[in-house]
Amino acid sequence: MLCVGGFASCLDSDDVGDAYYTFTGMTVTNFLEQNPGIFGEFYKALDTTGVDDLLSTYGTFTVFAPTNDAMKAYYADSNVTSMEEFLADKTYGDSARFKALKQMVFFQLISTKTYMESEFPESGRFDHKNMMDRYISITYRNETGQLEIIVNGSSRIVLKDQDVHNGVVHGVDRVLVPSNFMLP
């Protein structure tokens, strides 16, 4: 034992008891990164905008993660062909496309609550807003003989309830975007 200032310190022991916790679970970021065949493009958006750091920390997140096909459709709707076009402007944080990309990422995230499918509203909006301070809504349809969950009127959940340490991931077939409809 080593005594410093009259206090005993056990520097010769590796036993720290229950005082330290080593995290061994999977975070939202880990899940998306480890599934590039489904979520690789969305993970690139998280990484590009720095939001991956947020989703790899402690917290409570519900993520509506667009699939690779959904992200490619988003690129086409934004008049670009790939993530690299969002990175074309070297001023980065000042780029209009970079800002739009970051807003799109935040629109997919609810940062204050984990919503498993069993906690979805019967029809209507979630109680908690997304990170763009907007509500996300849920409806249901049964056109193919199988119940489908629709997010914001246009995006179908294709993979649900992927439970991770700091939240839940739901895969969606279209990027969630804010409505352009104005109230009268």
C-alpha positions in Angstrom: 0.0 0.0 0.0 1.0 3.6 -0.7 0.2 6.3 1.8 -0.3 9.8 0.5 -0.9 12.5 3.0 -2.0 10.1 5.6 -4.5 8.3 3.4 -4.0 4.7 2.3 -4.3 3.9 -1.3 -4.3 0.4 -2.7 -2.4 0.9 -5.9 -1.2 -2.7 -5.9 -4.7 -4.1 -6.4 -6.8 -4.3 -9.6 -10.0 -4.9 -7.5 -12.2 -1.9 -7.8 -15.4 -3.6 -6.7 -18.6 -2.2 -8.0 -17.2 1.4 -8.3 -16.6 1.2 -12.1 -18.8 0.1 -14.9 -17.5 -0.8 -18.3 -20.1 -0.4 -21.0 -20.5 -3.5 -23.2 -23.8 -2.9 -25.0 -24.7 -1.6 -28.4 -25.7 2.0 -28.9 -27.8 3.4 -31.7 -24.6 4.4 -33.5 -23.1 0.9 -33.2 -26.3 -0.7 -34.5 -26.5 1.5 -37.6 -22.8 1.2 -38.3 -22.8 -2.6 -37.9 -25.7 -2.9 -40.4 -24.3 -1.1 -43.5 -26.4 -3.2 -45.9 -29.5 -1.6 -44.5 -28.5 1.6 -42.9 -25.0 2.5 -44.3 -26.2 5.7 -46.0 -28.0 7.0 -42.9 -24.9 6.1 -40.9 -22.8 8.2 -43.3 -25.2 11.1 -42.7 -24.8 10.7 -39.0 -21.1 10.6 -39.3 -20.9 13.5 -41.7 -23.0 15.8 -39.4 -21.4 14.6 -36.1 -24.7 13.3 -34.8 -23.2 9.8 -34.5 -21.3 11.1 -31.4 -24.6 12.0 -29.8 -26.2 8.7 -30.6 -23.2 6.8 -29.1 -23.7 8.3 -25.7 -26.0 7.7 -22.8 -29.5 9.0 -23.4 -32.9 7.9 -24.6 -33.5 7.9 -28.3 -36.2 6.7 -30.7 -34.7 6.7 -34.2 -36.6 6.3 -37.4 -33.6 5.3 -39.5 -34.1 5.5 -43.3 -32.9 2.5 -45.2 -30.3 2.8 -48.0 -33.0 2.9 -50.6 -34.8 5.6 -48.7 -31.6 7.7 -48.5 -31.0 7.3 -52.2 -34.5 8.6 -52.9 -33.8 11.5 -50.6 -30.6 12.3 -52.6 -32.7 12.2 -55.8 -35.3 14.5 -54.3 -32.5 16.9 -53.2 -31.0 16.9 -56.7 -27.9 15.1 -55.7 -26.7 11.6 -56.5 -24.8 10.7 -53.3 -23.7 11.7 -49.8 -20.4 13.0 -51.4 -22.4 15.8 -53.0 -23.5 16.9 -49.6 -19.8 17.1 -48.8 -18.7 19.0 -52.0 -18.7 22.4 -50.3 -15.5 22.6 -48.3 -16.9 25.3 -46.0 -18.8 22.4 -44.4 -20.8 24.0 -41.5 -21.8 27.0 -43.7 -23.0 24.8 -46.6 -26.7 25.0 -47.3 -26.7 21.3 -48.2 -24.8 20.4 -45.0 -27.4 22.3 -42.9 -30.2 20.5 -44.8 -28.5 17.2 -44.1 -28.2 17.9 -40.4 -31.8 19.0 -40.2 -32.9 15.8 -42.0 -30.9 13.7 -39.5 -32.5 15.5 -36.5 -35.9 15.1 -38.0 -35.5 11.3 -37.7 -34.8 11.4 -33.9 -36.8 11.8 -30.7 -34.3 12.4 -28.0 -36.4 12.2 -24.9 -38.2 8.9 -25.0 -37.9 5.4 -26.3 -41.0 4.3 -28.2 -41.3 0.6 -28.8 -44.1 -0.3 -31.3 -46.3 -1.3 -28.4 -46.1 2.3 -27.1 -47.1 3.9 -30.5 -50.3 6.0 -30.4 -53.3 4.2 -31.8 -53.5 7.0 -34.4 -52.1 10.4 -34.1 -48.9 12.0 -32.9 -46.3 11.0 -30.4 -46.3 12.9 -27.1 -42.6 13.9 -27.5 -41.3 16.0 -30.4 -38.4 15.2 -32.6 -35.1 17.1 -32.4 -36.4 19.6 -34.9 -39.2 20.5 -32.4 -41.9 18.8 -34.6 -44.3 16.1 -33.8 -44.2 12.8 -35.6 -47.4 11.0 -36.4 -48.5 7.4 -36.8 -51.3 5.9 -38.8 -52.0 2.3 -39.8 -53.2 0.7 -43.0 -54.1 -2.7 -44.1 -54.0 -2.7 -47.9 -52.1 -6.0 -48.5 -53.8 -8.1 -45.8 -51.0 -7.2 -43.4 -51.1 -4.3 -41.0 -48.5 -1.6 -41.9 -47.4 1.3 -39.6 -47.1 4.6 -41.5 -45.0 7.4 -40.1 -45.9 11.0 -41.0 -48.3 9.8 -43.7 -45.7 8.5 -46.1 -43.0 6.4 -44.6 -43.6 2.7 -43.8 -41.8 1.0 -40.9 -40.0 -2.0 -42.4 -37.9 -3.0 -39.3 -39.2 -2.3 -35.9 -38.2 -2.4 -32.2 -34.4 -2.8 -32.6 -33.7 -2.4 -28.9 -30.2 -1.0 -28.1 -28.6 0.3 -24.9 -29.6 4.0 -25.4 -32.9 3.6 -27.3 -34.7 1.9 -30.1 -34.3 1.9 -33.9 -37.1 1.6 -36.4 -36.2 1.2 -40.0 -38.3 3.3 -42.4 -38.6 3.1 -46.2 -38.7 6.9 -46.7 -36.8 9.8 -45.1 -39.1 11.7 -42.7 -39.4 15.3 -43.8 -41.4 18.2 -42.4 -44.8 18.9 -43.9 -45.1 21.8 -46.2 -48.8 22.2 -45.5 -49.7 25.4 -43.8 -52.6 26.0 -41.5 -55.1 28.5 -42.7 
